Amino acid sequence: MIFHLDLDAFFISVERILDPSLEGKPVIVGGDPKGRGVVAACSYEAREYGIHSAMPIRKAYQLCPDGIYIRGHYEEYVRFSRIVRGILEKYFPLVEQASIDEFYLDFSGCERIYGHPYFFASRIQVEIKHKAGLPCSIGIASNKFVAKVASDYAKPGGITFVVPGQEAEFLAPLPVEAMPGVGDVMKKELNARGFYTIGEIAKTPKAYFEFVFGKYGAVLHDHACGIGSTIFSNDYEQKSISRETTYQTDTSDIEYIESTLLELVRDAGNALRSENLMARTISIKLRYSDFVTITRSKTLSSPTDNDKIIYSTARELLRKSYTRRVTIRLIGIHLSNFIGYVEQGELFPKVEEKQSRILRTIDRLNAKYGEDIVRFGVA
């Protein structure tokens, strides 16, 4: 018996705790609506305008010019996520944190202690709302895949319990895009072949999907039949931090592209420091107007959380990589290969360490007094 707990509109919920005046209003986390960023999160009120995550922030502004646009407070998101995890660890023998706002919980054998899983899920919702102020949705099923679909089905603030043995029956009428991992491209592929519901996939021989989609096709068919993993990983570890943006108009202006990269580095660097991490590997992602996409990486000799070092490395990768006479559609930064932050405490710290301390001070000032009240030059 597995729970999937998803914190509803998590970033928005945290922002409303920090500023209750945002309640009931269309709120978009992503920064300057006239800038070059993308929507990181949006409230349900904003979604009524057609806004969704990963949408260019300028397009969101066109759809909802009266919305409230904020950059967000990543360090607060981390803090609230840890509060929720602390609550869950009191009750569940296994807690797997899939992301900052998603948790898989092993309820197997706990019925004798806590009673029926549905009623216990309601109790968990109440405690998280009371202690953290956050709403959540919970899906309960015999495996992780079906539990995740069930939590999405319950949004916002609901509980869906899939009776063991009825997984395929629950999934059958749902659209194919309700399956985690089926994005717009795969949805179009499946629709083009006549598959619109999960049940239509389940009724078709597995060999067909293996032939068309290879190994992924076999997994897709298993999921459609309600078969999923029950294996838990106990430790949540941030594997990478990525930021990217899609231009409204493709560009070949290298100075403009580099200025976009600088903004992405500042955002990613803030997230890195909020997690008390340092990155060793810096990567960039470029997508051309013809949709050819490339990635380039460099692993540093010493890990860093310094925006200046991250940006100079990323800019070097960009200048070496941008060799085609084709305009750029998307650019992104990716940080990985982490170690925990360690302050050396030397009597005469190196320049990089001094800059790191300055950046952390700037992060705290911006979090307290508003975004970008202070900026650290990296160019």
N, C-alpha and C positions, 0 to 999 in steps of 0.2 A: 504494500500500500504506500504510494508515493504522492506527496504534495508538490505542486509547483506554485510558489507564491510570487506574484508579480506586483510591485509597487506601482499603483496607477499614476500615470503622468508624473513620474517621480520628481523630475527637476522642477516642474511647475508647482507641485505640492510643497516642496521645500521653499520655493520662492514665496509662496503664499503664507507660509509660517513666518518667514522673515518679514514679510510686508502684507498684513491682512487686507489692505486696501485693494489687492489684486484679485480677491475672491470674486468669482462670477464674471470676470472680464476676459476678453481674448488676450492671452499672454503668450509671447513668443520669445524663447531663449535662443540667442544666436548673435546678439550684438547690434551694431548700427544698421538700421534697415536700408540705408543708402550706401552701405559698404559692400564688401565682396564675400561675406561669409555665407554660411548656410544655416538653416533652422536646425538647432540641436534638439529642441523639444517644443511642443505647443500644447496649450490647454484644449479641452474639449470644445470650448466656445470658439477658439480659433480654427479648429478643424471644420467647423460648420461653414467656413469661408473657402474650404478646399485646401487649406494649408496642411502640410505634413512634414515629418522629419526628413532632413537631407535636401529639402527644397532650397534653391537660392534665396537668400534673405530679401533680395530686391523684388523677386517675384511675389514673395509672401506679402511684402509691403503694398504691392499693386493690388493684391486680392483683399487686403485688410489694412488700409492706411490708418485706421483709428485704433489699431491694436497697440498693446504695450510691449515694446521691444527692449529686452535686457540682455546683457552679456552672460549673466549667470554667476554663481558662486560655487565653483567646483569643490573647494575645500569643505563647504557646508554639505554638499551632496555626499562626500566621503564620510563625514561625521555622522549624518543621519543613517547612512547605510550600515555603519558599525553599530549604531544603537539597535537597529532592527535585528542584525545578526545576533547581538547579545541576548535579545529576547528569545529568539528561536533556539539558541543553544541550550537554554534552560530546559527545554521540553523534548527535543528530538535527538536521538542517539547519533544520527548522521545529518550534517548540514553541508550541502554543496552550494557554494555561491557561484552562479553561472555568469553574473555580471553585477554591476553596482546596484541594480534594482531587481534582480531575479535570484530566487533560491529554490533548490530542490531539497525536499525534506523526507527522510525515511520514517514512515509511521508504522512500519511492519512490527507487529507484536505489541503495539502500544494501546490497542483497544481496551485491554484489561485495566490499564492505568487511567486513561483519559476518556474512555467511552467511544461512542460512534464517531468516526472521522469527520463527518459533516458538521456535527455540533461542536466538535473540538476546533474545527477550522473557524467557525463563527467566534469562538472564544479568543482565538489568536488574532482575528481581525480587530476585535474590540480592544485587546491589550495593546496592539501596535498603534491603534488610533489614539488611545488614552496616553500612552507613554511617549510616542514619537510624533503624534499628530498627523500620521500618514494613512491614507486609504490604500487598500490592496485588494486584489482578486486572487482567488485560490482555485486551482484545479486539482482533483483527486482521482487517481487512476492506478492501474496495476503496473504502469511503466512510465518513464520520463516523457516520452514523446506524447502520449495521449494526455498526460497530466498538463503539459504545456498548452496543447490545443484547448483543453478544457478551461484553463485559466483565461485564455484569450476570449473564449466563448462567454465567460462570465463578466467581462469588463463592462463598465467599471463597478467595482465594489461588490462583486457577486461571488458565489461559490458554486462550482459544478462538480458533482460526484458521479463518476462513470462506474457503474456496477461491474465488477470483474466478470468477464465473459461477454460483455456487451460493448466492447471497444469498437469493433467494426461497425456495429449498428449505430453507435453514436456518431462515428465519423462519416458514414455513408452519404448523408444529405448535404454535408458541408462542401463549399466550393474548393477547388484544388488549391487556391491561394491561402486557404486556412492552414495548410501544412507548413510548418517552419522550414525554411530553405527553398520554398517555391516563390521566387520573386517574379517580377514582371516578365522577364525573358522566358523563364520556364513555364509560366502561366500561358503565354502565347504559344509556346511549343506544344503544350498539352491540349490547349483549346483547338489548335490547328489540326490535331489528330482526333478530335471529337471527345476529349475528356474534359468535362466541366465540373464534375463532382468527384469527391474522393472515392465514393462507392463505385463509380465507373472504372476507376483504376483498379480497385480490388477485384472486380469481376473479370478482368482481362488477365490472361496467362502471364505469369512473372517473366517467362522467357522473352516475351515481346519487349518488355522494358529493358531487360538486360541487353537485348540486341540493339535497341535504339539508343540507350543512354549509358550502356556499360555497367560498371559497378554501382554507380549512382542509381541507375534504374532498378536494380535489385533492392536497394535500401528504400527507394521510393515506394515500391510495391509492398514491401514489408510494413512500412508505416501506414499505408492505406488500409492494410488488413488489421491494423491495431497492434502491430508487433513493434516493441521498442526496447531500449536498454533499461536495465535495472541496476547498473553498476554505478557506484558513487565514488567521487573523488573528494577526499576530506578537505583538501587545502585549496583555497582560492588564492590565486596568484595573478597579479596584473601582468599579462604577457606583453602588451604593447599599448602605446598611446598614439592615436592617429587623428589628424585633422586634414580636411581637404575641402576644396570649394570648386564649384562649376561656374564659369563665367557666363553672364547673360549673352555677351557677344564675344565670340572667339577672338583671340588677340595674338599678335606676334611682338608686341612691345615688351622687350626684355626688362626694362626698368619697372614697368607696371606689374609684370609677372613676379619680379623679385620683391616688390613692395607687398604683393599678396602673400608671398612666401614668408615674409617677415611677420605679418599678422598671424599667420598660422603657427609659426614658431613660438610667438609670444603666448598664444593660447595653449599650445601643447606643453610649453615649458612650465606654465602655471599649473597645469594638471599634474605634471611630473613632480613638481615640488610639493604639491598638495598631498601626494601619496608618499612623500619622503623617499623618493627614488632617484637614482641616477642612471642614465642610459649610456651604453657603450656603442650601440649601432644606430646610425642615422640613415634614413632612407627617404627618397623622394619618389613621387608618382607623377607621371605626365600622361595626359590623354590628349591626343591631337584631334583636330576637327573631323578627321576621317575615322575616328574612334580607335585608332591604333594606340595602345597603352603600353608604356614602359615603366620599369622601376629600376632605380639604381641605389646602391647602399655603400656605406663605408663604416668600418668598425674602428673605433678610436683606440689608442693605446691605453688611455685612462678614461673611466666613465665620467660623465658630466651632467649637471643640471643647469648649465650656464647658457642662456639664450644666445649670447654672442658666439660661443663655440658651435652651438647647434646650427645657428644661421649661417655662419661662414662655411661650415661643412656642407650644408644643404645647398647653398648658393654655388659652391664649387662643383657639386654634383650636377646641378642644373645647367651650368655653363658648359660642362663637358657633354651633357646628354642632349641638349637642344641643338641638334645638328640638321634637322629636316627643315625645308622651307615650307612648312605647314603651320597654320595657326594653332594655338593651344586652346583646348576646351576646358581642361581641368588640371589643377595642380594640388598636390597633397604632401604632407610631411608625416613620417612614421618613425616613432622612437621605440626601441626594443633592447633586449639583452641587458636587463636591469640588475642593479644591486641596490641594497638599502643605502640611504644617505648616511654618511659618516662625516662629522665635523672633526677636522684634524686637531684643532686646538693648538696650533703651533704659535710660538712667540711672535714670529714674523711670517704670517700666512702668505702663501703664494697669491699672485694677482687674481688667478681664477677663483680661489676660495673667497677672497674678499668680495669679488663680484657676485659669487653665489649668495653670500650673506646679504649683500645689498638687494639682490633680486627677491629674496625671501622677505625682507623688510618691505619692499615695494608691494609684494603680493598682499601682505597684511594691511598696508595702508589703503590699497585699492579695495580690498574686501570691506574695510571699515567705512571709508568715506566715499566710495563710488568708483566705478571702473575707470581706469586710465587717468586717475588724478595725478599719478606719477608714472613716467615711462623711463625705461632704461635703454639708452642708445646702444644699438648693436651693429650699426652699419660702419 
